Amino acid sequence: MPFLDLRRSLAKALESAVGQPGATAESLEAEFSIPPNLPLGHVAFPCFKLAKVLRKSPDRIARDLCDALAMPGVTGTVAGSYANFRFDPGALYGRVSAVILGQGPRYGSDPSGVGKKIVLEYCSPNIAKKLAFQHIRSTLIGNTLANVYGFLGYSTERINFIGDWGSQFARLLAAVELWGDQARLEGAENAEAMQHLFEVYVRFHKEVEGNPALLEHASRCLKSLEAGEPSATERWKTIRTISVASMEKTLKRLNVAFDRVEGESHYIPAIAATLEDIKAKAGAKPSEGAWIVEVEGVSTPALIQKRDGTTLYLTRDLAAAIDRFQRFSFEKSFYVVSEQQRLHFQLLFGVLAKMGVPWAGRCEHVSFGTVLFGAEKMSTREGRVIFLDDLLDEARKLALEECTRKNPGLAGKDEIAEMVGVGAVIFGELSVHRMRDLEFNWEQILAFDGETGPYVQYSLVRCRSLLEKARARGDDEGEVATVPELASEEEALVLALSKFRWALHQVVRDNDPYYLAGYLIDLAKVFNRFYYQLPVLQAQDAGTRTLRLSLVRCTARVLETGLGLMGIGCPPEM
């Protein structure tokens, strides 16, 4: 029985022992913590809050709970005002190893999300330029959340809602019309085409500073596009095709794929009807020739139509939200977008609420902190940008140097370097709480020691090497007939393995992949202590050797599954 189930069973047993209204298993479990060291136990329960209800001292309550607990295989000890509980290590090993080896790659999954639909929008760049470094965090957070939700039984829809319309796209249309070289734009797979689009986009924003009339030109381009003018439409199709092909090529390197790539343009045919619906239901009103909706609690009104009659990103986002609920009847709709866009989502959800849609509260902005490279924000408009492919290429190059230094005779170095380098970038981006600002640091993320992706990958490689050697010796088969008293390193590893599903539930509780990255680091650390402190293949007793090999096999399985949920592969050697 994994740790999550044991926690819940313990909470129910404590509910019976407390016997007070309001002291439910759920509320008691919410107070659980982890003791500071293993000898104290596996779960700690503070008794301070119960002291007010039971009118006893916390230490007395702790003693009473330990005495009254009726749960086989669990012992309680008192540590001041805490009741600490310890699961029988041998029984825990038997349950955990049986489940891991029995379920294989599905260990950690459960049916808790069955019947629930989750829509996740992430990545969602303004296209017409290569994916840049600032797109990485939305992409990786969204991808991991989608993987974990799917692993826990939810039905997921992964949507890349690309910016292929509106004022930013109009500026590119104008730039291509003015300075575009048709010969350089030939072929969707042509990298030169994407570079040319970037160059003219940056040129537009530099020249507009001294020539504001360019904005009027861009506005005319947008009106022509919305009116379906053939030359503007053809130019738009060319830019979109080049951009999407480039984007998907980069995303493939990150093991990211979407169920749907839908642009703002998808909603243009029905935008007039959507506008009328918003105006009628949300109390929109004219303001200096434009149309706005005032949202309660937000000082800035929602602008839904400009004075020239063109629409905005917010308008198209409203149309998309309405359409998604009609298509998917979602339980939750998550927008994985930077904290800098908080106002936009306050307006989006506020307008939906004013329209009276009953599902407005199911929409949620999953925000995250700013990503910095060299303590500097990226800006595509100003040309101050690091393209994601360039970043991944550099990661591969540095990983190749490190792998060669550690293992000069390593075969398949290029493929291994790609897996290690890209994996290091992914893990580094996900290894901090999503709301924290993140400064990219090459030396830190590519280190083979410390809390990094390569460290976790290397731990998995070590597991596989041990198992391969055991197979060669004929030691990899067999079951543990009688579980001996576990060494502290074995007990710690069993406990860590049991917590995998608990970590995944923490991910969906807070919509934060940080908990999965932190869990994998902890598991790798515990495994490496086990590896260095205890002989595995050299264990004298056959039963001990079999038990330790089963722990290695279980660790390999959990590390591989956990990395896979983050979109990270692992090479056979490093």
Secondary structure, DSSP 8 states (H G I E B T S, - for coil): --HHHHHHHHHHHHHHHH--TT--HHHHHTT-B--SSGGG-SEEEE-HHHHHHHTS-HHHHHHHHHHH---TTEEEEEETTEEEEEE-HHHHHHHHHHHHHHHGGGTT--STTTT-EEEEE----B-SS--BGGGHHHHHHHHHHHHHHHHTT-EEEEEEEEB-SHHHHHHHHHHHHHH--GGGG--TT-HHHHHHHHHHHHHHHHHTTT-THHHHHHHHHHHHHHTT-HHHHHHHHHHHHHHHHHHHHHHHHTT---SEEEEGGGGSTTHHHHHHHHHHHTT-EEETTEEEE--TT-SS-EEEE-TTS-B-HHHHHHHHHHHHHHHH--SEEEEE--GGGHHHHHHHHHHHHHTT-TTGGGEEEE----EEESS---BTTTTB--BHHHHHHHHHHHHHHHHHHH-TT-SSHHHHHHHHHHHHHHHHHHSS-TTS-EEE-HHHHT-SSSSSHHHHHHHHHHHHHHHHHHHHHT-S----SS-----HHHHHHHHHHHTHHHHHHHHHHHT-THHHHHHHHHHHHHHHHHHHHS-STT-SSHHHHHHHHHHHHHHHHHHHHHHHHTT----S--
